[in-house]
Amino acid sequence: MNEIRRFIENITPMNDSDWLFFSSKLQEVKLKKHSILLNSGDVENHLSFISKGIVRLYIPREESDLTFGFVFENEFVTAYDSFLTQVPSEYQIETLAETVLWKISLEDLQEVYERTSSGNIIGRRMAENMFLLKSKRELSLLSKTAEERYLDLFSSRPKLLQQIPLKYIASYIGVTPQALSRIRRRIT
């Protein structure tokens, strides 16, 4: 749980009483590789901090899933649109490795916002960060080639390429696994 506090302290200081209140709302969950955190069609009711593991966000398809996000240790994961609107999610979230999460419910998070001095600041900055990540990804898909997206991914998140199956990386950058193999051969 200390990693969550360090993560939050990098956003804004949180006094001990606020931390005690916030941490009392967290529930530890341990999951095996390929566990589903959220099924398509279900409503997201939790925000989770990954203290260990890797998570993939994807749209399930009969032929091949469409992967659009990966989340790693010391990051938050949620189907944020479903979490905010309480509308069923159009995508799924699954673990790609053994994963340990610290979860907080929407109801408890709202209570943290209301009863702590730093909760709203942390929530706003997290939402801003999620927006920036989504905008960067959208612009990349619209303005860069698949090779450029792969190279960006390689330079910004090298561990992603070491820990995640290539079929998911191919889907993430918007190409087939065969096209990714050709890109990798060209680069090396």
Stockholm file with secondary structure:
# STOCKHOLM 1.0

chainA/1-188         MNEIRRFIENITPMNDSDWLFFSSKLQEVKLKKHSILLNSGDVENHLSFISKGIVRLYIPREESDLTFGFVFENEFVTAYDSFLTQVPSEYQIETLAETVLWKISLEDLQEVYERTSSGNIIGRRMAENMFLLKSKRELSLLSKTAEERYLDLFSSRPKLLQQIPLKYIASYIGVTPQALSRIRRRIT
#=GR chainA/1-188 SS CHHHHHHHHHHSCCCHHHHHHHHHTCEEEEECTTCEEECTTSCCCEEEEEEECCEEEEECCSSCCEEEEEECTTEEECCHHHHHHCCCCSSEEEESSCEEEEEEEHHHHHHHHHHCSSHHHHHHHHHHHHHHHHHHHHHHHHHSCHHHHHHHHHHHCHHHHHHSCHHHHHHHHTSCHHHHHHHHHHHC
#=GC SS_cons         CHHHHHHHHHHSCCCHHHHHHHHHTCEEEEECTTCEEECTTSCCCEEEEEEECCEEEEECCSSCCEEEEEECTTEEECCHHHHHHCCCCSSEEEESSCEEEEEEEHHHHHHHHHHCSSHHHHHHHHHHHHHHHHHHHHHHHHHSCHHHHHHHHHHHCHHHHHHSCHHHHHHHHTSCHHHHHHHHHHHC
//
